[in-house]
Amino acid sequence: MNVLGSAKVNRRVFEVTSLFEQTDEKRFWLTRTPAERLQAVELMRQVLYGYDPSTVRLQRVLEITQRSSG
């Protein structure tokens, strides 16, 4: 499932808050499991950097050499 097609970043919205301020958003994330939080961070990383793990792969190089006898 590719969620990147529907996910977008609104770069015009920016908000700075204190880490100690209790916001609705903070309360929401505190109710999520650590796995759900990590999944959300990964989604944000993919959206921000335009990365789709289903299409990007590590490049593998195979080189065959012949040993000299001697």
Backbone as numpy.savetxt, mean C-alpha at the origin, in Angstrom:
# Nx Ny Nz CAx CAy CAz Cx Cy Cz
-9.23 -9.07 -7.21 -10.07 -7.88 -7.21 -9.20 -6.64 -7.21
-9.38 -5.78 -8.16 -8.58 -4.57 -8.28 -9.36 -3.39 -7.72
-8.99 -2.95 -6.52 -9.67 -1.82 -5.90 -9.08 -0.50 -6.34
-7.93 -0.55 -7.01 -7.30 0.70 -7.43 -8.10 1.43 -8.49
-8.88 0.70 -9.26 -9.69 1.34 -10.30 -10.72 2.28 -9.73
-11.23 1.99 -8.54 -12.27 2.83 -7.94 -11.74 3.75 -6.86
-10.52 3.53 -6.39 -9.96 4.35 -5.31 -9.23 5.57 -5.88
-9.47 6.70 -5.30 -8.85 7.94 -5.75 -8.39 8.75 -4.53
-7.40 9.59 -4.74 -6.91 10.47 -3.68 -7.31 11.89 -4.03
-7.99 12.56 -3.10 -8.33 13.96 -3.28 -7.20 14.77 -2.67
-6.33 15.29 -3.51 -5.13 16.00 -3.04 -5.41 17.44 -2.63
-6.67 17.87 -2.74 -7.02 19.23 -2.32 -7.42 19.27 -0.85
-7.63 18.10 -0.25 -8.05 18.05 1.15 -6.85 17.72 2.01
-6.61 18.55 3.00 -5.48 18.35 3.89 -5.88 18.84 5.27
-5.65 18.02 6.27 -6.04 18.40 7.63 -4.93 18.00 8.59
-4.59 18.89 9.48 -3.59 18.62 10.51 -4.30 18.61 11.85
-4.12 17.52 12.59 -4.73 17.42 13.92 -3.70 16.89 14.90
-4.01 17.02 16.15 -3.15 16.51 17.21 -3.34 15.00 17.34
-2.27 14.30 17.65 -2.38 12.86 17.88 -3.22 12.55 19.11
-3.36 13.51 20.00 -4.07 13.30 21.25 -5.54 13.67 21.15
-5.95 14.28 20.04 -7.34 14.68 19.85 -8.18 13.45 19.50
-9.31 13.28 20.18 -10.21 12.14 19.93 -11.19 12.53 18.82
-10.93 12.07 17.61 -11.84 12.35 16.50 -12.66 11.10 16.20
-13.74 11.29 15.43 -14.55 10.15 15.02 -13.72 9.17 14.19
-12.86 9.71 13.36 -12.02 8.85 12.52 -11.07 8.00 13.37
-10.48 8.62 14.39 -9.58 7.88 15.27 -10.35 6.80 16.03
-11.53 7.14 16.52 -12.35 6.15 17.22 -12.70 4.98 16.31
-13.00 5.29 15.04 -13.32 4.23 14.09 -12.14 3.27 13.92
-10.94 3.82 13.68 -9.78 2.95 13.44 -9.37 2.17 14.67
-9.66 2.68 15.85 -9.36 1.93 17.06 -10.29 0.73 17.24
-11.42 0.73 16.53 -12.32 -0.43 16.60 -11.95 -1.51 15.58
-11.05 -1.21 14.66 -10.63 -2.16 13.63 -9.51 -3.06 14.17
-9.41 -4.25 13.62 -8.34 -5.17 14.02 -7.02 -4.71 13.40
-5.89 -5.14 13.96 -4.60 -4.78 13.36 -4.50 -5.21 11.89
-5.07 -6.36 11.54 -5.03 -6.82 10.15 -5.80 -5.87 9.24
-6.96 -5.39 9.70 -7.76 -4.45 8.90 -7.03 -3.12 8.74
-6.34 -2.69 9.77 -5.58 -1.43 9.69 -4.44 -1.56 8.69
-3.73 -2.68 8.73 -2.63 -2.89 7.78 -3.15 -2.98 6.36
-4.29 -3.60 6.17 -4.89 -3.69 4.84 -5.23 -2.30 4.32
-5.74 -1.44 5.19 -6.07 -0.07 4.79 -4.82 0.72 4.46
-3.76 0.55 5.23 -2.49 1.24 4.95 -1.94 0.79 3.60
-2.02 -0.51 3.33 -1.54 -1.03 2.04 -2.35 -0.45 0.88
-3.65 -0.35 1.04 -4.49 0.25 0.00 -4.10 1.71 -0.23
-3.89 2.46 0.85 -3.50 3.87 0.71 -2.15 3.99 0.00
-1.23 3.08 0.32 0.09 3.09 -0.32 -0.04 2.82 -1.82
-0.88 1.86 -2.17 -1.08 1.53 -3.58 -1.72 2.69 -4.34
-2.70 3.34 -3.73 -3.37 4.47 -4.37 -2.40 5.63 -4.53
-1.64 5.92 -3.49 -0.72 7.05 -3.52 0.37 6.89 -4.56
0.93 5.69 -4.67 2.04 5.46 -5.59 1.61 4.82 -6.91
0.32 4.58 -7.11 -0.16 4.00 -8.35 0.36 2.60 -8.57
0.45 1.84 -7.52 1.04 0.50 -7.56 -0.05 -0.55 -7.54
0.00 -1.49 -8.48 -0.96 -2.59 -8.51 -0.18 -3.90 -8.38
-0.24 -4.55 -7.22 0.57 -5.75 -7.00 0.23 -6.91 -7.93
-0.94 -6.91 -8.56 -1.29 -8.01 -9.45 -0.61 -7.87 -10.81
-0.09 -6.69 -11.14 0.57 -6.50 -12.43 2.06 -6.28 -12.31
2.53 -5.88 -11.15 3.96 -5.60 -10.97 4.62 -6.84 -10.38
5.68 -7.26 -10.99 6.41 -8.43 -10.53 7.89 -8.11 -10.41
8.57 -8.88 -9.62 10.02 -8.74 -9.55 10.61 -9.26 -10.85
11.61 -8.57 -11.32 12.27 -9.00 -12.54 13.28 -10.10 -12.20
13.21 -11.19 -12.94 14.12 -12.29 -12.70 15.02 -12.45 -13.92
16.29 -12.66 -13.65 17.26 -12.82 -14.72 17.95 -14.16 -14.53
18.02 -14.92 -15.60 18.69 -16.21 -15.58 19.88 -16.13 -16.52
21.04 -16.45 -16.01 22.24 -16.42 -16.82 22.93 -17.77 -16.71
23.20 -18.39 -17.83 23.86 -19.68 -17.86 25.32 -19.47 -18.26
26.20 -19.97 -17.45 27.62 -19.84 -17.75 28.24 -21.22 -17.86
29.35 -21.29 -18.51 30.04 -22.55 -18.67 31.39 -22.44 -17.96
31.62 -23.40 -17.06 32.88 -23.39 -16.32 33.99 -23.96 -17.19
35.11 -23.35 -17.06 36.25 -23.89 -17.82 36.86 -25.03 -17.06
37.23 -26.08 -17.77 37.84 -27.22 -17.10 39.33 -26.99 -16.99
39.83 -27.13 -15.84 41.26 -26.93 -15.77 41.79 -26.63 -14.46
